[in-house]
């Protein structure tokens, strides 16, 4: 399946963050998160495996009980049910890949 950027719609989550589902099929889903400086992805967990790939910017990312500064080109693996969250320090964009798909993102 093809997913063309010109056809994709971003969902505004709050005044500093938005999410765009980039592609999905089978058991996989890719979404792009965009945060303005100071944007927060609150601490949470879910039953999905997740890989985060930083496309742009810097942020402090909490994974379990550890917080590290991440930047363009960095990657993170989030195991199911591990608490994680992010605070953007600059304009920040990341590609999130989930398995299985996040059905809650489709509602």
C-alpha positions, 0 to 999 in steps of 0.5 A: 500500500502507498501512503502519500504525504499530501493525503495524510492529515495531522491530528492536533493533540494539544497546543504543542503536539500533533500526530500523523499516521504515516502508514499501517498494515498487517501488524505494523503502524508508523506515525510521526509525532511533532512537538513544539519546544516545551511540548510533552508526551506524558508518561504512559505505557501500552501493550505495544512494542515501539521503536522511536526514531528521532527525525529532528530536534532534541528532547528528554526521553524517559524510559522506565526509570532513566531519562536521557537526552535524545537528538536527530538520528537516535533510536529507542526501543520501548518494550510492552508495558514500559512507562515512557514519555518525552519533553521537547527541548526544541522543535522535535519530530520523531517516527514511531513504529508500533507492533501491533497497530495502535487501534486507539489512534484510529478512533 
